[in-house]
């Protein structure tokens, strides 16, 4: 697979960093990270999250979305596409 941009490089680093962790360990790490993010969000006001520029033109709330929910949405779409392609391949056998 050809690495196309910095997001792809980051994804490949992520896969390499966690390739030896089993599913239970990955779930625990994910839950720990989610808990930490929620704690940060709980300490912020709506103004701090959505009405104040935090990075360049983006608010903190939007940056949290960019770096949490958006990648999962993207991965989910890629997994569905992969599953559909594999399903079609096995049906043709």
VOBA-1610 file (N, C-alpha, C; in pm, whole numbers, padded with zeros to 5 digits, always signed):
BEGIN
Unk+00084-00118+00000Unk+00000+00000+00000Unk+00089+00124+00000Unk+00063+00215-00089Unk+00140+00339-00099Unk+00089+00440+00003Unk+00182+00497+00078Unk+00145+00600+00175Unk+00127+00731+00101Unk+00007+00791+00112Unk-00028+00907+00032Unk-00006+01041+00102Unk-00025+01046+00230Unk-00013+01175+00298Unk+00021+01153+00445Unk+00029+01262+00520Unk+00068+01251+00660Unk-00034+01173+00743Unk-00163+01180+00707Unk-00264+01103+00779Unk-00240+00954+00760Unk-00204+00914+00639Unk-00175+00773+00613Unk-00052+00730+00691Unk+00050+00815+00695Unk+00171+00783+00770Unk+00137+00764+00918Unk+00055+00852+00970Unk+00014+00843+01109Unk-00064+00714+01134Unk-00152+00680+01043Unk-00230+00557+01057Unk-00138+00435+01057Unk-00042+00433+00967Unk+00050+00320+00961Unk+00134+00311+01088Unk+00175+00425+01143Unk+00248+00424+01270Unk+00159+00369+01381Unk+00035+00411+01382Unk-00061+00362+01482Unk-00073+00209+01473Unk-00093+00157+01353Unk-00106+00013+01335Unk+00020-00059+01383Unk+00136-00005+01351Unk+00263-00066+01392Unk+00278-00063+01543Unk+00245+00052+01605Unk+00260+00066+01750Unk+00173-00031+01829Unk+00056-00065+01775Unk-00040-00145+01851Unk-00063-00285+01793Unk+00017-00327+01696Unk-00007-00454+01630Unk+00006-00575+01722Unk+00081-00564+01830Unk+00101-00678+01920Unk-00001-00683+02035Unk-00079-00576+02051Unk-00179-00574+02159Unk-00300-00656+02120Unk-00349-00737+02215Unk-00470-00813+02184Unk-00593-00722+02198Unk-00705-00773+02154Unk-00827-00693+02147Unk-00868-00637+02283Unk-00855-00716+02388Unk-00894-00670+02522Unk-00807-00553+02567Unk-00678-00562+02543Unk-00587-00453+02579Unk-00621-00327+02500Unk-00649-00344+02371Unk-00687-00229+02289Unk-00815-00164+02339Unk-00912-00246+02379Unk-01037-00191+02433Unk-01011-00112+02560Unk-00925-00165+02647Unk-00893-00096+02772Unk-00823+00037+02745Unk-00730+00037+02652Unk-00660+00161+02616Unk-00757+00263+02557Unk-00846+00217+02472Unk-00945+00306+02413Unk-01032+00367+02521Unk-01082+00285+02612Unk-01170+00336+02718Unk-01096+00436+02806Unk-00972+00410+02836Unk-00892+00502+02916Unk-00878+00637+02845Unk-00852+00633+02716Unk-00838+00756+02638Unk-00969+00832+02630Unk-01078+00760+02607Unk-01210+00824+02603Unk-01239+00893+02737Unk-01210+00825+02846Unk-01232+00883+02979Unk-01152+01012+02997Unk-01027+01013+02951Unk-00943+01133+02963Unk-00999+01248+02879Unk-01043+01218+02758Unk-01101+01321+02671Unk-01228+01378+02733Unk-01312+01292+02786Unk-01436+01338+02849Unk-01408+01424+02971Unk-01303+01392+03046Unk-01266+01476+03161Unk-01226+01615+03114Unk-01148+01623+03007Unk-01110+01754+02953Unk-01234+01832+02910Unk-01323+01765+02838Unk-01445+01831+02790Unk-01529+01880+02907Unk-01539+01800+03013Unk-01618+01838+03131Unk-01565+01963+03201Unk-01435+01990+03185Unk-01377+02108+03251Unk-01393+02235+03170Unk-01443+02223+03047Unk-01454+02338+02958Unk-01598+02387+02946Unk-01612+02515+02928Unk-01745+02574+02905Unk-01778+02564+02756Unk-01903+02589+02723Unk-01945+02591+02583Unk-01867+02698+02504Unk-01842+02809+02569Unk-01765+02916+02504Unk-01623+02868+02473Unk-01559+02802+02571Unk-01424+02750+02548Unk-01420+02642+02440Unk-01525+02561+02433Unk-01527+02451+02337Unk-01564+02495+02196Unk-01663+02584+02183Unk-01720+02610+02051Unk-01724+02756+02006Unk-01685+02849+02093Unk-01695+02989+02054Unk-01561+03062+02056Unk-01455+02991+02095Unk-01323+03052+02102Unk-01228+02977+02010Unk-01159+03050+01924Unk-01061+02987+01837Unk-00950+02928+01922Unk-00917+02804+01895Unk-00817+02733+01975Unk-00692+02703+01893Unk-00711+02661+01767Unk-00598+02631+01679Unk-00631+02686+01541Unk-00550+02781+01498Unk-00575+02851+01373Unk-00719+02900+01372Unk-00804+02848+01282Unk-00943+02895+01278Unk-01039+02801+01351Unk-00988+02694+01410Unk-01072+02590+01469Unk-01090+02606+01619Unk-01209+02569+01666Unk-01236+02567+01810Unk-01187+02436+01869Unk-01172+02433+02000Unk-01128+02312+02068Unk-01228+02198+02045Unk-01356+02227+02052Unk-01457+02123+02030Unk-01447+02063+01891Unk-01422+02147+01792Unk-01409+02098+01655Unk-01282+02016+01638Unk-01173+02057+01701Unk-01048+01981+01694Unk-01063+01845+01762Unk-01137+01842+01872Unk-01163+01713+01938Unk-01241+01622+01842Unk-01339+01678+01775Unk-01416+01599+01679Unk-01327+01551+01565Unk-01245+01640+01510Unk-01155+01603+01400Unk-01065+01485+01438Unk-01023+01482+01563Unk-00924+01384+01606Unk-00980+01265+01682Unk-01112+01259+01694Unk-01173+01144+01763Unk-01280+01080+01676Unk-01395+01141+01666Unk-01508+01081+01594Unk-01483+01070+01444Unk-01425+01172+01384Unk-01406+01171+01238Unk-01321+01054+01188Unk-01207+01022+01252Unk-01130+00906+01205Unk-01206+00775+01217Unk-01288+00761+01321Unk-01367+00638+01335Unk-01474+00629+01227Unk-01534+00741+01194Unk-01633+00743+01086Unk-01567+00702+00955Unk-01449+00754+00930Unk-01375+00721+00810Unk-01338+00572+00809Unk-01287+00522+00920Unk-01248+00381+00928Unk-01370+00290+00909Unk-01482+00328+00967Unk-01604+00249+00953Unk-01645+00238+00806Unk-01635+00348+00733Unk-01670+00346+00591Unk-01574+00257+00513Unk-01443+00264+00545Unk-01346+00179+00476Unk-01369+00031+00507Unk-01403+00001+00631Unk-01431-00138+00669Unk-01556-00192+00598Unk-01659-00110+00589Unk-01781-00152+00517Unk-01750-00179+00370Unk-01670-00093+00309Unk-01631-00112+00169Unk-01552-00241+00153Unk-01456-00264+00242Unk-01376-00386+00239Unk-01463-00509+00254Unk-01555-00505+00351Unk-01644-00619+00375Unk-01731-00646+00253Unk-01784-00542+00191Unk-01866-00557+00071Unk-01786-00620-00042Unk-01663-00573-00061Unk-01577-00628-00166Unk-01545-00775-00140Unk-01514-00809-00015Unk-01481-00948+00020Unk-01604-01037+00004Unk-01719-00986+00043Unk-01842-01062+00030Unk-01871-01092-00117Unk-01854-00992-00202Unk-01877-01011-00345Unk-01777-01110-00403Unk-01654-01105-00354Unk-01550-01196-00404Unk-01586-01341-00369Unk-01633-01366-00247Unk-01667-01502-00204Unk-01793-01554-00273Unk-01884-01464-00306Unk-02006-01506-00377Unk-01975-01552-00518Unk-01869-01494-00576Unk-01835-01529-00714Unk-01756-01660-00723Unk-01715-01716-00611Unk-01637-01841-00612Unk-01723-01961-00633
//
